Amino acid sequence: MTTEHDPAARPEPTTQDEQPESTAAVGKSVGRVGLAILAGSALGYAVLILTGRLFNPADYAIFMTFWGLLFGLGSALSPLEQELSRQSALAGARGTKVGADGVTALVTGLVAVAVVAAIPLIPTVNERLFRGQYWLAVVVLVAGVAFAVQFAVRGVLVGNNEVGAYSWLIVVESAVRPLVIVALVLAALGGMVPLAVAVALGSFAWVLFTRRTRTHLDPALPGDPPRVVVPRMLMLFASSALTAAVITGYPAVVSLLVPPGDEDRLGTLFAALAVARVPLLLFSAVQAIAVPVVVRLSQSPDGLRRLRRLLAVGTVGAVALAALGGLVGLLIGPWVVSLLFGADFVVAGWAVAGLVWSSVLIAVLQLLAAVLVARVRPTQVLAVWAVVTAAAVLVVALWPGDAVLKAVLGLVVGPTVGLLVAAVAVAKSDPRDMPVDPAARP
């Protein structure tokens, strides 16, 4: 990737507050994106609670496996958003548009998700995941391909500081699902497959934002060649697939690794996991704009100093928040789960505490990984999430005890070890896209 920057090619803001990377501007963007994510997450939780009321615990375990697999694919596609936001931020700084390398990244994502999303169509895999319901696998495939385009559109919007459009895309995507589900229930079509289709429709919200996105693209412009973009994207997709294995896809991982016969208790644990993921909302808005902000801050020595300070304070504060969240989960977590999902969903306080601890640490890991993405360090990103996932999977597969203990302990051990690895990787990394003037370097 080129490191040349033409000062004349980009407009210079007149005041600090007008700069996209200024504290005021970042705070405003985080606020707007945060509100959109809160609204979208509230709508998502409405779907989980509503379906939890419609299904018994055993069927809910299947639905949550579908949900986890679909949104696990979505999480695995997040490198498209991050890479295109990085390209857009750099292009904006240089006064140009995203070129051919953006198209290459999207095509790579489309092919990768189609291959992976077809795996649940294999009979033995489908039986373990969906108990032979092949239409759920078809829905995952179609929605996964649509997700690839959606994440690319999101990346272009946020990378160009189109925070308003980006926020609306999040809200529209999330609002479609509960609205269609309610309509289906009222029409007495509340079966597993119709509700799964309703969930998948949100993956097509990008259609409403294509015109705005096209203004920031020019595929005729040269960029990094495919031999550079494709391996980088594949490494980031592999990293994100590992990430999804311990976030949205974790129910599917547990279902594959633990012996059958404990579906009721796992359904209850997955409901508790949905509640325990709430702390991720506190970091989601920051993660959404992290890559373009890191790119912009990395253009000056002063920006780098601010970035290092933010990362240090944020990491330490997040660990303290994880401990506090674990205590709250221990004390009131079981009551909250029963309140939201019903008296049949009973879970131990220690389990909720472990799930909350892991959720906060995973959020910090995602933020540190975004810094490595912005600095074009795909190998280090892959190493971080490989450590997290390997530790979690080994615990689930090998630790003695019942399925609930295995699942909770895996989520505690993996992110805790991974945070140490990520902190070291970020501390040792240096930005690639710095001014070429030696006097401007720190």
DOZA-470157 format. One line per 2 residues: number of its first residue (from 0); their letters; for each residue x, y, z of C-alpha. Coordinates in steps of 0.001 Angstrom, whole numbers, plus 500000, padded with zeros to 6 digits. Example, Ala and Ser with C-alpha at 12.3 -4.5 7.8 and 13.67 -1.06 7.14 Angstrom:
BEGIN
0	AS	512300/495500/507800; 513670/498940/507140
This chain:
BEGIN
0	MT	500000/500000/500000; 501333/503437/499147
2	TE	502254/505804/501990; 502367/508961/499918
4	HD	500083/511799/500913; 499504/514944/498873
6	PA	498590/517794/501259; 496964/519665/498431
8	AR	494679/516760/497627; 492549/517015/500756
10	PE	490717/519957/502280; 492072/521363/505508
12	PT	489465/522019/508225; 489483/525502/509650
14	TQ	489112/524531/513301; 489971/521552/515461
16	DE	486324/520812/516199; 485576/520444/512508
18	QP	488151/517690/511995; 486639/514221/511733
20	ES	489216/512921/514225; 488745/515720/516815
22	TA	487411/514828/520225; 484165/516732/519661
24	AV	483571/515206/516227; 484377/511687/517394
26	GK	482124/512133/520410; 479269/513312/518206
28	SV	479729/510398/515798; 479906/507889/518643
30	GR	476724/509381/520074; 474779/509111/516820
32	VG	476030/505633/516025; 475501/504614/519630
34	LA	471854/505643/519543; 471358/503699/516316
36	IL	473039/500617/517756; 470988/500871/520948
38	AG	467802/501110/518899; 468877/498260/516645
40	SA	469918/496095/519576; 466658/496773/521391
42	LG	464808/495607/518283; 467072/492562/518088
44	YA	466404/491684/521709; 462701/492114/521027
46	VL	463026/489367/518409; 464902/487081/520809
48	IL	462385/487609/523602; 459379/487241/521303
50	TG	460662/484013/519770; 461620/482779/523232
52	RL	457956/483131/524151; 456795/481394/520962
54	FN	459076/478337/521222; 459674/475820/523972
56	PA	463289/475642/525282; 464260/472759/522949
58	DY	462949/474517/519803; 464415/477795/521028
60	AI	467829/476126/521150; 467441/475312/517420
62	FM	466279/478841/516615; 469174/480334/518594
64	TF	471553/478058/516722; 470127/479463/513458
66	WG	470357/483008/514845; 473906/482454/516042
68	LL	475008/480948/512734; 473468/483709/510616
70	FG	474803/486553/512705; 478035/484676/513150
72	LG	478387/484909/509372; 477533/488588/509642
74	SA	480227/489063/512258; 482695/487130/510115
76	LS	481984/489623/507317; 482828/492635/509475
78	PL	486301/492890/507823; 484466/494119/504717
80	EQ	483139/497047/506720; 486515/497661/508342
82	EL	488545/497350/505142; 486226/499569/503103
84	SR	486027/502098/505922; 489841/502145/505965
86	QS	490018/502578/502188; 487322/505277/502305
88	AL	489066/507202/505084; 492360/507147/503208
90	AG	490657/508089/499946; 488881/510976/501658
92	AR	492143/512201/503156; 493643/512199/499672
94	GT	490624/513734/497970; 489739/510657/495879
96	KV	487239/507778/495939; 487418/504068/496706
98	GA	488773/502288/493660; 489191/498813/492248
100	DG	490580/497340/495468; 487236/498008/497146
102	VT	485469/495943/494482; 488043/493178/494921
104	AL	487386/493125/498659; 483624/492831/498100
106	VT	483924/490005/495549; 486246/488134/497895
108	GL	483651/488489/500642; 480802/487276/498443
110	VA	482672/484130/497411; 483889/483369/500932
112	VA	480478/483697/502583; 478772/481610/499880
114	VV	481208/478745/500442; 480923/478813/504237
116	AA	477149/479359/504316; 476639/476259/502162
118	IP	478178/473976/504803; 474922/473575/506820
120	LI	473394/471960/503715; 475615/468912/504358
122	PT	473304/466277/505906; 475435/465408/508937
124	VN	476080/469068/509757; 472422/469986/509263
126	ER	471311/467228/511600; 473571/468476/514379
128	LF	472695/472138/513896; 469060/472186/512794
130	RG	467856/468635/513460; 467253/468054/509737
132	QY	465444/471345/508918; 467134/472074/505581
134	WL	465154/475232/504836; 466949/476912/507739
136	AV	470245/476203/505948; 468891/477730/502716
138	VV	467855/480876/504596; 471333/481132/506120
140	LV	472926/480898/502654; 470770/483599/501035
142	AG	470934/485984/503971; 474686/485475/504334
144	VA	475344/486579/500747; 473153/489653/501291
146	FA	475075/490435/504480; 478303/490714/502461
148	VQ	476916/493617/500426; 475418/495198/503525
150	FA	478722/495302/505379; 480484/496742/502333
152	VR	477899/499543/502120; 478277/500231/505844
154	GV	482048/500486/505470; 481873/503008/502642
156	LV	479384/505154/504557; 481197/505268/507886
158	GN	484618/505643/506224; 483345/508782/504480
160	NE	481934/510125/507749; 478359/509535/506508
162	VG	477364/508834/510085; 473705/509686/509557
164	AY	473185/507261/506674; 475222/504597/508464
166	SW	473048/504948/511560; 469828/504753/509587
168	LI	471017/501586/507846; 471518/499931/511239
170	VV	468045/500965/512413; 466268/499918/509209
172	ES	467981/496513/509215; 466929/495830/512805
174	AV	463392/497232/512487; 462441/494990/509566
176	RP	462762/491790/511612; 460304/492337/514494
178	LV	457785/494043/512214; 457676/491087/509835
180	IV	457658/488581/512714; 454662/490269/514334
182	AL	452866/490274/510977; 453576/486566/510529
184	VL	452382/485709/514026; 449167/487663/513465
186	AA	448706/485745/510224; 449197/482451/512120
188	LG	452491/481761/510286; 454691/481594/513354
190	GM	456610/478429/512469; 460380/478043/512582
192	VP	461055/478652/508867; 458743/481703/508387
194	LA	460292/483394/511415; 463756/482575/510094
196	VA	462865/484232/506770; 461689/487314/508670
198	VA	465058/487485/510383; 466859/487159/507032
200	LG	464978/490072/505432; 466982/492562/507471
202	SF	470082/491536/505527; 468684/493329/502459
204	AW	468360/496789/504027; 471381/497920/501980
206	VL	469148/498187/498899; 467803/501490/500250
208	FT	471302/503011/500495; 472940/502014/497215
210	RR	472573/505418/495538; 474295/507246/498384
212	TR	477088/504682/498465; 477822/504880/494729
214	TH	478847/508538/495032; 481943/507440/496967
216	LD	483014/504712/494536; 484953/504718/491284
218	PA	485952/501167/490300; 488032/502567/487424
220	LP	490532/504051/489895; 493603/501862/490503
222	GD	494278/500405/493921; 496096/497542/495554
224	PP	496162/494600/493088; 494062/491472/493760
226	RV	497181/489478/494711; 497536/491849/497670
228	VV	493870/492415/498543; 492620/488817/498347
230	PR	495139/487243/500781; 494679/490153/503188
232	ML	490905/489820/503105; 491034/486042/503506
234	ML	493187/486427/506599; 490781/489004/508011
236	FA	487785/486796/507185; 489451/483888/508927
238	SS	490085/486129/511934; 486491/487296/511928
240	AL	485189/483736/511611; 487135/482908/514742
242	TA	485673/486028/516357; 482154/484940/515454
244	AV	482818/481546/516996; 482944/483154/520443
246	IT	480274/485822/519869; 477117/485317/517834
248	GY	478095/481857/516639; 478921/480488/520076
250	PA	475596/478611/520458; 476334/476764/517221
252	VV	479866/475926/518408; 478565/474534/521687
254	SL	475845/472549/519907; 478490/470941/517691
256	LV	480940/470111/520492; 478776/468878/523361
258	PP	476876/465569/523195; 473134/465731/522398
260	GD	470522/465390/525128; 470875/468622/527116
262	ED	468948/470960/524807; 466674/472395/527531
264	RL	469563/473569/529717; 471489/474866/526709
266	GT	468430/476783/525504; 468266/478442/528922
268	LF	471990/479225/528834; 471697/480732/525349
270	AA	468905/482965/526629; 471218/484089/529451
272	LA	473957/484677/526873; 471648/487005/524939
274	VA	471140/489028/528132; 474840/488966/529023
276	RV	475757/490437/525620; 474249/493786/526652
278	PL	477695/495158/527723; 478816/494820/524106
280	LL	476448/497706/523339; 478617/500032/525427
282	FS	481478/499495/522985; 479676/498927/519698
284	AV	479516/502578/518687; 483245/503035/519307
286	QA	484065/499886/517349; 481962/501040/514396
288	IA	484080/504140/513815; 487354/502799/515216
290	VP	489134/501997/511942; 488612/505347/510164
292	VV	489388/507261/513378; 492635/505312/513899
294	VR	493595/505979/510260; 493012/509720/510674
296	LS	494733/509968/514062; 497721/508092/512680
298	QS	498424/510911/510222; 500168/513080/512856
300	PD	502398/512641/515943; 499860/514459/518128
302	GL	497095/512177/516916; 499198/509107/517706
304	RR	499783/510320/521255; 496050/510841/521728
306	LR	495346/507395/520304; 497790/505644/522654
308	RL	496307/507429/525645; 492748/506484/524644
310	LA	493680/502841/524166; 495485/502559/527506
312	VG	492725/504221/529528; 489983/502354/527677
314	TV	491539/498916/528181; 492113/499359/531912
316	GA	488643/500812/532379; 487052/497930/530467
318	VA	488662/495302/532707; 487257/497101/535752
320	LA	483854/497251/534052; 484043/493507/533325
322	AL	484575/492755/537023; 481687/495024/538022
324	GG	479436/493511/535359; 480271/490008/536556
326	LV	479206/490947/540087; 475913/492396/538834
328	GL	475306/489267/536765; 475935/487072/539787
330	LI	473438/488962/541915; 470541/489697/539575
332	GP	471294/487831/536337; 469063/484787/536974
334	WV	466146/487017/537915; 466529/489117/534740
336	VS	466628/486010/532527; 463464/484577/534098
338	LL	461742/487955/533888; 462472/488346/530168
340	FG	462057/484779/528960; 459706/483170/531470
342	AD	459788/480891/534500; 461017/477906/532459
344	FV	464357/479653/531865; 466355/479080/535059
346	VA	470121/479717/535124; 472715/479937/537916
348	GW	474151/483299/538953; 477756/482160/538485
350	AV	476971/481316/534851; 475602/484796/534134
352	AG	478609/486370/535883; 481018/484476/533637
354	LV	479067/485380/530502; 479036/489094/531377
356	WS	482780/489103/532138; 483487/487517/528764
358	SV	481205/489940/526908; 483063/493009/528145
360	LI	486475/491522/527362; 485317/490502/523876
362	AV	484277/494112/523250; 487765/495329/524167
364	LQ	489321/492651/521966; 487256/493853/519013
366	LL	488438/497407/519568; 492110/496401/519777
368	AA	491703/494226/516678; 490240/497238/514825
370	VL	493430/499142/515611; 495467/496330/514055
372	VA	493180/496339/510982; 493696/500082/510577
374	RV	497447/499514/510744; 497210/496755/508112
376	RP	498300/493941/510402; 496062/491032/509276
378	TQ	498482/488368/510535; 498402/489766/514068
380	VL	494602/490055/513978; 494416/486385/512972
382	AV	496814/485387/515758; 494759/487193/518426
384	WA	491458/485563/517507; 493092/482173/516956
386	VV	494262/482247/520571; 490806/483300/521828
388	TA	488904/480679/519855; 491362/477846/520411
390	AA	491294/478390/524169; 487480/478513/524253
392	VL	487016/475463/522006; 489550/473378/523930
394	VV	487789/474125/527197; 484351/473253/525766
396	AL	485659/470035/524207; 487975/468778/526949
398	WP	486981/470258/530305; 485202/467762/532570
400	GD	481687/468611/533636; 478278/469255/532168
402	AV	477475/471277/529038; 476663/474502/530914
404	LK	479950/474511/532852; 481928/473817/529665
406	AV	480178/476583/527723; 480590/479248/530419
408	LG	484186/478396/531265; 485142/478431/527582
410	LV	483871/482001/527261; 485758/483058/530380
412	VG	489134/481543/529519; 489294/482418/525793
414	PT	488775/486203/525941; 490902/486569/529101
416	VG	493935/484978/527462; 493238/486760/524179
418	LL	493184/490200/525799; 496783/489774/526952
420	VA	497870/488774/523438; 495979/491665/521805
422	AV	497389/494277/524184; 500944/493181/523406
424	AV	500272/493125/519640; 498857/496666/519624
426	AK	501679/497997/521809; 504278/496605/519400
428	SD	502537/497702/516180; 503235/500932/514340
430	PR	500943/502695/511850; 501622/502130/508149
432	DM	499906/505224/506791; 502015/508065/508192
434	PV	503154/511265/506443; 506263/510716/504338
436	DP	507902/513871/505674; 510498/512596/508215
438	AA	510004/515732/510305; 506348/514823/510745
440	RP	507059/511402/512187; 506990/510874/515988
